[in-house]
Amino acid sequence: MRIIKFMIYYIMGLVGILFISASPALFSEGSFFDISNYFFELQQLMTDIFKPAEWVYMYKDRPEPLLGFLLEPYQYSMTVFFGGLLLGFILAFLLALGTMFLPGWTKSIIGRFLNILEAVPDLLLAFCLQLFVVWFYKQTDIQIVSFAALGQEKVYILPIIAIAVLPLVTMYKIILMLMDEEMTKSYVQMAKSKGLEKAVILNVHVIRNIVKSIFFHSKIILWGSLSSLLIIEYIFNMNGITSFFIEDFRPIVSAVILFMIFTPFFIIYQGTELFIFKDYKIVKETSLRMNRFIGDFHIKPGGKWIKQAFAAIGAHFRNLKFLIGFIIISGTVVVSIIYSLTADPLIDKFYHITNEEGRLVSAAPHSPEYIFLGTDALGYSIFDQLLAGAKYTILFALVIAFLRMSLGFLLAIPYTFFLPARIQRGVEKLVDGMHFLPMTIIAFLLLTPVLWMPPGGFTTTQTERIIYQGVILVMLAVPLIVTLFGSEMKLLMQEEYVVSAKILGGSSLHLLWKHLLPHLSARMGIVFGQQFIQTLLIFIHLGVFNIYFGGTNVDYTPMQSDPPTSTTYEWSGLIGAAKDSLMTGRWWFIIPALLCFMGIILSMQLIIQGIKEVQHKRVGVPVSNPMGWKKFFRKRKPASRKTGDPSDESFVFINSEHRSS
């Protein structure tokens, strides 16, 4: 029976891929949401799927058998990706386990280093790895590893390291957070009182209890890592499976490539859930039904709930990390908006620069020696472009991350507590298939027909393109977050304090507000940070392939056409237009934009860390030195005076001659 279910879920995932692969037909030939053309293309695709003779790949205008042609690059890509994923997960687990035995200041150093590492975009990380190998070779005449694939030569070590960074950092944070929360449970205190060592408690009890939460979170991490595969293959010149996706954009090719990527991960994850975890037994044994949803709900006079809301907000702003991150992000947006409203022209352009004697000293592109942060190849100021585009980049990423998390949480409530168990499992297995599809590829597939300007110009307004891009990027992630929060809620509903609250008649709203939400808040903060960072990375990934936020202006003049440019000057446009600049020595084309991305990501990490500290304190999880700067200003208390041995008169003895009469 379970095998039949497994096959049904697999087929449902394949059908979903077919619907996605035919989606470019909605926007063919300048049309916008051409439903009839979409269903015609979908029907043709489903017909071709059952005709293996139609499975061909057009390579240099020559048809090749699709599966045979893609088999070798597929094996190459999966070898690199699985290697990076396993390396990241293993290092994260060992590092998190070892961190639990370290003093607080050491944990802080490791955490800050990993925060910086997480803030480095995969594009910059790949470039840095390549440049380090080249620099080392120049210094020692020793090439330690290959830094790019040439011809039939393949490169493995550097791509594996580049892919492993995201799983390492994100999984380390999640494991450490789950361990800290688990160490506050009553059974851990009992184990300590019995004299069990910390290593035994962690290995025997804690790890066993958090393995399911780690498993659920690993799907999101896998999804984010798959999105980086396309960029890693591009930077290291790998002839992997995703590069062939870009070269032949037909629906049958997209569908088969997504089938090949989807299958191994579906087998691993769905097989684990269905045959090892056996969650269907948990659903039967644990009652997830809520009591009355609202119960005896009434608003208390005096606005007490308003005071509580402001108190909760104020607690976050009293956290130094949250405050610093908030000031940097909000300040950048405010400065960008003010600049855009007051600057004239918005972007300065410098054709030639002359000295006081009138002699030409520089022609576009100008280096930072002549213009602050330099100019691009067309002479436009990079500093002005960064200022003008900051508001679009930051605000759009914040809105996308917030909508993903809030919609995911709100939809997770009816999904978890009100849908029948069978429907839940069906929805979960259908949605789970999306974890195993690279978001960059899906976004490229869905956004290119709308954001890439056709020869006759755009047929849509910039507002329509922005709204469409936002809807696509939100909807691609919401189903995954719904199932993630749903799984976390199911685990929390098994806790004793929740069961007790239900028995005492607590309403569903009471359970959600007083019990589930405080424990989910820290995790929601981490998910929000993940989604914000992933949205920024998606901007960078799409920018590498000249798909920019709001649309890409394309010059179709036959002779000396200008490169594609962004219509909004957002930061990914700078990165996409300058992706090869590091190899040409014009580092100022791309480094300022990447540093801006890093600064915003680091600021968001400070906000997330502040939220986590406030919420952990709220639910009783000990926070190790959350405001460590205070210790430098705290006055030391003088040592208390030692007291001598007490005399007999200090005690009252019972049934003794010393007892007073």
MOBELNOR-V105960 format. One record per helix or strand of 3 or more residues. SS is the DSSP state (H for helix, E for strand). FROM is the first residue (numbers start at 1). TO is the last residue. Records with the same first field share a line. If there is no record, write none. Layout:
SS: FROM-TO ; FROM-TO
This chain:
H: 2-21 ; 23-30 ; 35-49 ; 52-54 ; 66-99 ; 104-119 ; 122-140 ; 157-182 ; 186-193 ; 198-235 ; 241-247 ; 251-277 ; 279-285 ; 304-317 ; 320-342 ; 382-417 ; 421-436 ; 439-451 ; 462-492 ; 496-503 ; 508-544 ; 571-577 ; 581-584 ; 587-589 ; 591-619 ; 628-632 ; 648-650
E: 56-59 ; 62-65 ; 352-354 ; 360-363
